Structures are given as structure tokens and as C-alpha cells.
């Protein structure tokens, strides 16, 4: 098995763990607030984040630094991540699982739009067309003007925008900064932010059932180790090799929502979900072509 194949397998396993975490959040949502679930998720997620940092070769070579030069940007990413998780977890308690999960895939579209003002990137016709195709899909899934439309559908859309902002700002960090250290900063600030947000909103609820403690452990573990697998896969191959497989999450979320909660939102998801996936895949294809062109230009003629 080559490294790219292994990386794809690890990324797909991370996808399954993220969805398992989402299913648990939906199960716990009637008894616990979104902010406190986010706090539990991030506190447990600090364990795998610490493991990733300790095993990071780049961090070891740099003498195990703890301070980021761009620490303010690192804190900002953690704050944005706090709201991304809060919006998404809140939507899981209100909407069908597959619908909420599918809308968050609009983050690829937001990343292209945000890269223009924040990174100064020039986005051509192909990528803007992909954004418009994906945005049309989002509109169909969200369903403004439809009888079943709910303002709650804007929550996962807000989460997608925040997740995209964390992705774009990650590219603004120093190239020599260890990825694992950046991740630990984000996870730590998000854990603190979720704690503050929980106290300011619903507070922390007493355990409704003793078994809920095990569900909370599983939620944190699934989410934390999903990030661990995802980072490992990104270190094995280029992200463009993995991005197309991430859209397997859309049918997977539909199947899981149907199996565990009896949800089958065909009318809400299709054909909008197909357009979201098509827009994202077109962006991946175009970025890969641009990267190959830059590599070819750099080769001496």
C-alpha cells in the first residue's frame, strides 16, 4: 500500500469518526446545550492534539517551542472555531442530520471567496463558476421560500463560513510553524471559548443519565482522533488528493441519519447536494491544474 492510498483510507476513517461524533451530539442535544457539548468535545480533543504535537518531527527539530510568533492569529482562529462548532452543534439538535452536515460542505466555496481579500489570490472564471454552482446547491438545500424552510438552516451555513475562515487563516501562518502547534493553539482556545460560551448561554446541565457520561467520552474521543487521522493523512500526501473523497461524507451522512434516526430528507437534499459536491470538486480540479502548471513552469527548459 503506497502512502497516498493509506492517506485516503485514514481520511475516510476520519470522516466516519466525525459523523459518529455528530450522531452522538444529536443524541445528547435534547438534554445538553450546544456550547457545553462543544466544551466537552474540545477538552477531550486536547489529548490527541497533544499527542500529535509530541510526535511532530518539525516541532521536535525546532526545539519544542510552545509560543507561536503569530500567537494573536492563532488565538483568533480558536475563537472562530468556537463559533463554528457552536453553530454546527446547535443545528444538529434542530435539523435532520444529513441536511445539517451537507450544508457545512459549502466551506470550500467560502474558502475561495475569502482567499481573495485575505490572501490576495486571483480567482479566475472556472473557480468563480464553481462557487456559483455550489452556492446554487446551498440555496436549494437551505430552501428559502419553501414551506419547510427554517432559519435554523442558516446555522450550518454560518458554521461553514467559520470553518472556511479557519482554513484560510491557517495559510496565513508562518510556513515554518509546526502544524501540530497551530492545531493545539486552536483546540485550546476553542475549549476555553466553548467554556465561556456555555456559561454565558445554557450553563452546564447535570447528567440526565449515567450512561451519558460514556456518550460524552465517546464524542470527545471520536472528534479528537478524527482530527489526529486527518492531520496524519495530510502529512502523507497533497490535500488535493484527499479533497474529492471528503464528499463521500454527504451520502454517508444521509445513510447514518436514516439508520439511526429514521430521517430521509430526499426533498431537502437533492439535487442541491449534488451541486454542492460538483462545485467543490470543480474547485479541487482547478486548483490541482494550477499547481501542476506552476510546477511545470518552474522546471528548467
C-alpha positions in Angstrom: 0.0 0.0 0.0 1.5 3.3 -1.0 1.3 6.5 1.1 -1.4 8.1 -1.0 -3.7 5.1 -0.7 -3.1 4.9 3.1 -3.7 8.6 3.4 -7.1 8.2 1.6 -8.1 5.4 3.9 -7.2 7.4 7.0 -9.1 10.4 5.7 -12.2 8.3 5.1 -11.9 6.7 8.6 -11.7 10.3 10.0 -14.9 11.1 8.1 -16.7 8.1 9.7 -15.5 9.2 13.2 -16.6 12.8 12.6 -20.1 11.6 11.6 -20.1 9.3 14.6 -19.4 12.3 16.8 -22.2 14.2 15.1 -24.7 11.4 15.7 -23.8 11.4 19.4 -24.1 15.2 19.5 -27.6 14.9 18.0 -28.5 12.2 20.6 -27.3 14.4 23.5 -28.8 17.7 22.2 -32.2 17.3 23.9 -30.5 17.3 27.4 -27.4 19.4 26.9 -26.6 22.8 25.3 -24.6 23.1 22.1 -21.9 25.2 23.9 -21.4 22.7 26.7 -21.2 19.8 24.2 -18.6 21.8 22.3 -16.7 22.4 25.5 -16.6 18.6 26.3 -15.6 17.9 22.7 -12.6 20.3 22.8 -11.4 19.4 26.3 -11.2 15.7 25.3 -9.8 16.8 21.9 -6.8 18.3 23.7 -5.4 14.8 24.4 -4.9 13.7 20.7 -3.8 17.3 19.9 -1.1 17.0 22.5 -0.1 13.5 21.1 0.1 14.9 17.5 2.4 17.8 18.8 4.7 15.4 20.7 5.1 13.2 17.7 5.6 16.1 15.3 9.1 15.8 13.7 9.0 19.5 12.7 8.2 20.6 16.2 11.0 18.4 17.6 13.6 19.8 15.2 12.7 23.3 16.2 13.5 22.6 19.8 9.9 22.0 21.0 8.7 25.7 21.1 5.5 26.4 22.8 5.0 30.0 21.7 3.8 30.9 18.2 5.2 34.1 16.7 1.7 34.8 15.3 0.0 33.9 18.5 -2.7 36.5 18.1 -3.7 34.9 14.8 -3.6 31.5 16.5 -6.0 32.8 19.2 -8.3 34.4 16.6 -8.5 31.0 14.8 -9.5 29.4 18.0 -12.3 31.9 18.6 -13.6 31.4 15.1 -13.5 27.7 15.6 -15.5 28.1 18.8 -18.4 29.7 16.9 -18.1 27.2 14.0 -18.6 24.3 16.4 -21.4 26.1 18.3 -23.4 26.8 15.1 -22.9 23.3 13.8 -23.7 21.5 17.1 -26.8 23.7 17.6 -28.0 22.8 14.1 -27.6 19.1 14.8 -30.1 19.4 17.6 -32.7 21.1 15.4 -32.3 19.8 11.8 -32.0 16.4 10.1 -28.5 15.1 10.5 -27.8 14.7 6.8 -29.2 18.2 5.9 -27.0 20.0 8.5 -23.9 18.0 7.6 -24.4 18.6 3.8 -24.7 22.4 4.2 -21.4 22.6 6.0 -19.7 21.3 2.8 -20.2 24.8 1.5 -17.0 25.7 3.4 -15.0 25.0 0.2 -17.0 27.7 -1.6 -16.4 30.2 1.2 -12.7 29.4 1.2 -12.4 30.5 -2.4 -14.3 33.7 -1.7 -12.3 34.5 1.4 -8.9 33.8 -0.3 -9.4 36.9 -2.5 -9.4 39.6 0.3 -7.3 37.8 2.9 -4.7 36.1 0.8 -4.8 38.3 -2.3 -5.4 35.4 -4.6 -6.6 35.9 -8.1 -9.7 33.7 -8.7 -10.5 33.0 -12.4 -13.7 32.2 -14.2 -13.5 28.5 -13.6 -13.3 28.8 -9.8 -16.0 31.5 -9.6 -18.2 29.3 -11.7 -17.6 26.5 -9.3 -18.6 28.8 -6.4 -21.8 29.8 -8.1 -22.7 26.2 -8.9 -22.1 25.2 -5.3 -23.9 28.3 -4.0 -27.0 27.3 -6.1 -26.8 23.9 -4.4 -26.7 25.5 -1.0 -29.8 27.6 -1.8 -31.7 24.5 -2.9 -30.8 22.7 0.3 -31.5 25.6 2.6 -34.7 26.2 0.8 -35.7 29.8 1.2 -39.3 30.2 0.1 -40.1 26.6 0.7 -42.8 25.6 3.3 -40.2 23.6 5.2 -37.7 26.5 5.4 -36.4 27.3 8.8 -34.0 30.0 10.0 -32.1 27.1 11.6 -30.8 26.1 8.2 -28.6 29.2 8.4 -26.7 27.8 11.4 -24.7 25.1 9.4 -24.1 27.8 6.7 -22.6 30.0 9.4 -20.6 27.1 10.6 -19.3 26.5 7.0 -18.2 30.1 6.8 -16.4 30.0 10.1 -14.7 26.7 9.2 -13.6 28.2 5.9 -12.1 31.2 7.8 -10.1 28.9 10.0 -8.8 27.2 6.9 -7.8 30.4 5.1 -6.2 31.9 8.2 -4.1 28.7 8.6 -2.5 29.6 5.3 -1.6 33.0 6.7 0.6 31.4 9.5 4.3 31.2 9.1 5.4 28.3 6.9 7.9 27.1 9.4 5.4 27.0 12.2 4.6 23.4 13.2 1.1 22.4 12.0 0.6 20.4 15.2 1.4 23.5 17.4 -1.1 25.6 15.4 -3.7 22.9 15.9 -3.0 22.8 19.6 -3.5 26.6 19.9 -6.8 26.4 18.0 -8.0 23.5 20.1 -7.0 25.1 23.4 -8.6 28.4 22.6 -11.7 26.7 21.3 -12.0 24.7 24.5 -11.7 27.9 26.6 -14.1 29.8 24.3 -16.7 27.0 24.5 -16.5 27.0 28.3 -17.1 30.8 28.4 -19.9 30.4 25.8 -21.6 27.6 27.8 -21.5 29.7 31.0 -22.9 32.7 29.1 -25.8 30.7 27.5 -27.2 27.5 28.9 -24.7 26.7 31.6 -23.7 23.1 32.3 -26.5 20.7 32.9 -26.4 17.8 35.4 -26.1 14.4 33.9 -29.5 13.2 32.8 -28.4 9.6 32.8 -25.2 7.9 34.0 -24.7 6.4 30.5 -24.5 9.9 29.1 -21.0 10.2 30.6 -19.9 7.4 28.3 -21.5 9.1 25.3 -19.7 12.3 26.1 -16.4 10.4 26.4 -17.1 8.8 23.0 -18.0 12.1 21.4 -14.7 13.7 22.5 -12.7 10.7 21.6 -14.2 10.3 18.1 -13.8 14.0 17.3 -10.2 14.2 18.7 -8.9 11.1 17.0 -10.7 12.1 13.7 -8.5 15.2 13.7 -5.5 13.1 14.5 -6.2 10.8 11.5 -6.9 13.8 9.3 -3.6 15.5 10.1 -1.8 12.2 9.6 -3.3 11.8 6.2 -2.5 15.4 5.2 1.2 14.8 6.1 1.3 11.7 3.7 0.0 13.3 0.5 -1.2 16.5 -1.0 -4.6 17.8 0.2 -5.9 17.8 -3.4 -5.5 14.0 -3.5 -7.8 13.8 -0.5 -10.4 16.5 -1.1 -12.5 14.6 -3.6 -13.0 11.7 -1.2 -14.3 14.1 1.5 -17.6 14.4 -0.4 -18.3 10.7 0.4 -19.5 12.3 3.7 -22.7 13.5 2.0 -24.2 10.1 1.2 -22.7 8.7 4.4 -24.5 11.3 6.5 -27.7 10.5 4.7 -27.4 6.8 5.4 -26.4 7.3 9.0 -29.3 9.7 9.6 -31.7 7.2 8.1 -30.3 4.2 10.0 -30.1 5.9 13.5 -32.8 8.5 13.4 -35.2 7.4 10.6 -34.5 10.6 8.6 -34.7 10.6 4.8 -34.7 14.2 3.7 -34.7 13.5 -0.1 -36.6 16.6 -1.0 -34.3 18.8 1.0 -31.0 17.4 -0.1 -31.4 16.7 -3.8 -30.4 18.0 -6.3 -28.8 20.7 -4.1 -26.3 18.3 -2.5 -25.1 17.2 -5.9 -24.4 20.8 -6.9 -22.5 21.5 -3.7 -20.3 18.4 -4.4 -19.9 19.4 -8.0 -18.8 22.9 -7.1 -16.3 21.7 -4.6 -14.9 19.1 -6.9 -14.5 21.6 -9.7 -12.6 23.9 -7.3 -10.3 20.9 -6.4 -9.7 20.1 -10.0 -8.9 23.7 -11.0 -6.5 24.2 -8.1 -4.7 21.0 -9.0 -4.4 22.1 -12.6 -3.0 25.4 -11.5 -0.5 23.7 -9.1 0.7 21.4 -11.9 1.1 24.4 -14.2 3.3 26.2 -11.6 5.4 23.1 -11.2 5.9 22.8 -15.0 6.9 26.5 -15.2 9.4 26.0 -12.5 11.2 23.2 -14.4 14.2 24.5 -16.4 13.5 24.3 -20.1 
